[in-house]
Amino acid sequence: MEQANQKENGGKPRNFLEKVKENTEDEIQILGTFVRLGVVIWSGFIITLNYVNLPMIEKGQSGGDITFVASVFTGALATFGLTTSNHKSNSKSSDPKKKDEE
């Protein structure tokens, strides 16, 4: 089989890097988008399971630590340009630029 590949390529064996170079930039971007989307779906599912009580799954007293999964979720969302924020509107602002504008 390898000899057949060598004959097709002018006697040179094809290595992994040559195969990767054949992929166009668009194909790599599409694959990257699907991988990031898969990470968002996976981490969102794990976070959701932490808050949903299912009769077949018993949780310990602590309920589990989802800090790592939450950080992966936030990072994956950031690659799509989305941010998660928990801003509370306060009349007192700690940002000096906002104080100057008021």
Secondary structure, 3 states (H helix, E strand, C coil): CHHHHHHHCCCCCCCHHHHHHHCCHHHHHHHHHHHHHHHHHHHHHHHHHHHCCCCCCCCCCCCCCCHHHHHHHHHHHHHCCCCCCCCCCCCCCCCHHHHHHC
